[in-house]
Amino acid sequence: MSDPDELADIRERRGRSLDRAISFSDAVMSIALTLLVLPLVDLATDSPDEPIRTQLDRIAPQFGGFAVSFLVISQFWGAHRRLWERLDDYDERLLFLNALWLLLVVFLPYPTARLFAEDASHPDAAIFYLLVLFGIGLLMLLEAWYIARHPWLRRPSDTRSLRDQILPALGSTAIFGLAILLSLFNRNAGLFSLILLGVVQRFTAQKDQPFRQTRPQAHP
């Protein structure tokens, strides 16, 4: 039988490693958010003598792309935080899935730049952008499914069913799939359908409420 002190040391080290994995994911998403604004900085410095109002009118589509992708990545960060805050442990397969997910998150600024640099009458860039979002959503769904299928990864207080664990990620992925279909017929309709992500975010927050209520309350 293992020494209790040794087991406690192992749990402490794995806990620190889990915290490092979460901090790394947060840092990567912060970098992705920062990369979104760099094209706007380049546009602003291309014509320094241009009146600010004229310049803002000229690069309004790029501002739109920045705002949309900033909100989408923020939604991803919220979903990732809610998924990983329930973890009590990890394994290498989960870290691999998370690395693939982060890869697409960091790649997102490229299709964002293409989306708002292309003529609005062409749907190709929009479909490419939404396909990347669909890939991010699908990998998040795989992470949620993997965690749900391996109960030892989760905290004992997490007693949700498989359906409740994967439903938020499934909803987001379904929205991205719907947006792709709509973009085949109307580019703007597909992009505006991303507003539905807010509904999923609200639904997910409601699902988290019972988990938060299980935490011990401080007594005066």
Backbone hydrogen bonds, N-H to C=O, Kabsch-Sander energy under -0.5 kcal/mol:
donor,donor_aa,acceptor,acceptor_aa,energy
7,L,3,D,-2.3
8,A,4,P,-2.4
9,D,5,D,-2.0
10,I,6,E,-2.3
11,R,7,L,-2.5
12,E,8,A,-2.0
13,R,9,D,-2.4
14,R,10,I,-2.6
15,G,11,R,-2.1
16,R,12,E,-2.1
17,S,13,R,-2.1
18,L,14,R,-2.4
19,D,15,G,-2.1
20,R,16,R,-2.2
21,A,17,S,-2.2
22,I,18,L,-2.1
23,S,19,D,-2.6
24,F,20,R,-2.5
25,S,21,A,-2.0
26,D,22,I,-2.3
27,A,23,S,-2.2
28,V,24,F,-2.3
29,M,25,S,-2.2
30,S,26,D,-1.9
31,I,27,A,-2.1
32,A,28,V,-2.3
33,L,29,M,-2.2
34,T,30,S,-2.0
35,L,31,I,-2.6
36,L,32,A,-1.1
37,V,33,L,-0.6
37,V,34,T,-1.0
38,L,34,T,-0.7
38,L,35,L,-0.6
41,V,37,V,-1.7
42,D,38,L,-2.2
43,L,39,P,-2.2
44,A,40,L,-2.1
45,T,41,V,-1.6
46,D,42,D,-1.0
47,S,43,L,-0.7
50,E,47,S,-1.5
55,Q,51,P,-2.6
56,L,52,I,-2.6
57,D,53,R,-2.1
58,R,54,T,-2.1
59,I,55,Q,-2.2
60,A,57,D,-0.8
63,F,59,I,-1.9
64,G,60,A,-2.2
65,G,61,P,-2.3
66,F,62,Q,-2.3
67,A,63,F,-2.5
68,V,64,G,-2.5
69,S,65,G,-2.3
70,F,66,F,-2.3
71,L,67,A,-2.2
72,V,68,V,-2.3
73,I,69,S,-2.7
74,S,70,F,-2.0
75,Q,71,L,-2.0
76,F,72,V,-2.2
77,W,73,I,-2.7
78,G,74,S,-2.2
79,A,75,Q,-2.4
80,H,76,F,-2.7
81,R,77,W,-2.6
82,R,78,G,-2.3
83,L,79,A,-1.8
84,W,80,H,-2.7
85,E,81,R,-2.0
86,R,83,L,-0.7
87,L,84,W,-1.5
88,D,153,L,-3.8
89,D,153,L,-1.8
95,L,91,D,-1.9
96,F,92,E,-2.1
97,L,93,R,-2.4
98,N,94,L,-2.3
99,A,95,L,-2.1
100,L,96,F,-2.1
101,W,97,L,-2.1
102,L,98,N,-2.5
103,L,99,A,-1.9
104,L,100,L,-1.7
105,V,101,W,-1.9
106,V,102,L,-2.6
107,F,103,L,-1.5
108,L,104,L,-1.2
108,L,105,V,-0.6
110,Y,107,F,-1.8
112,T,108,L,-1.9
113,A,109,P,-2.2
114,R,110,Y,-2.2
115,L,111,P,-2.2
116,F,112,T,-1.6
117,A,114,R,-0.7
118,E,114,R,-1.1
122,H,119,D,-2.0
127,I,123,P,-2.7
128,F,124,D,-2.5
129,Y,125,A,-2.6
130,L,126,A,-2.6
131,L,127,I,-2.3
132,V,128,F,-1.8
133,L,129,Y,-1.9
134,F,130,L,-2.6
135,G,131,L,-2.3
136,I,132,V,-2.3
137,G,133,L,-2.8
138,L,134,F,-2.6
139,L,135,G,-2.2
140,M,136,I,-2.0
141,L,137,G,-2.1
142,L,138,L,-2.3
143,E,139,L,-2.3
144,A,140,M,-2.5
145,W,141,L,-2.6
146,Y,142,L,-2.7
147,I,143,E,-2.6
148,A,144,A,-2.3
149,R,145,W,-2.0
150,H,146,Y,-0.6
150,H,147,I,-0.9
153,L,150,H,-2.2
154,R,151,P,-1.5
155,R,86,R,-2.7
158,D,155,R,-2.0
159,T,157,S,-1.2
165,Q,161,S,-1.7
166,I,162,L,-1.8
167,L,163,R,-1.9
170,L,166,I,-2.5
171,G,167,L,-2.7
172,S,168,P,-2.0
173,T,169,A,-2.2
174,A,170,L,-2.3
175,I,171,G,-1.9
176,F,172,S,-2.0
177,G,173,T,-2.1
178,L,174,A,-2.5
179,A,175,I,-2.6
180,I,176,F,-1.9
181,L,177,G,-1.9
182,L,178,L,-2.5
183,S,179,A,-2.1
184,L,180,I,-1.0
184,L,181,L,-0.6
185,F,182,L,-1.3
186,N,182,L,-3.2
190,G,186,N,-1.9
191,L,187,R,-1.8
192,F,188,N,-2.9
193,S,189,A,-1.3
194,L,191,L,-1.5
195,I,192,F,-1.8
196,L,193,S,-1.8
197,L,194,L,-2.0
198,G,195,I,-1.8
199,V,196,L,-0.8
200,V,196,L,-1.5
201,Q,197,L,-2.5
202,R,198,G,-2.1
203,F,199,V,-2.4
204,T,200,V,-2.8
205,A,201,Q,-2.1
206,Q,202,R,-1.7
207,K,203,F,-1.7
208,D,204,T,-1.5
209,Q,205,A,-0.7
209,Q,206,Q,-0.7
212,R,208,D,-1.9
213,Q,209,Q,-1.9
214,T,210,P,-0.8
214,T,211,F,-0.7
215,R,212,R,-1.2
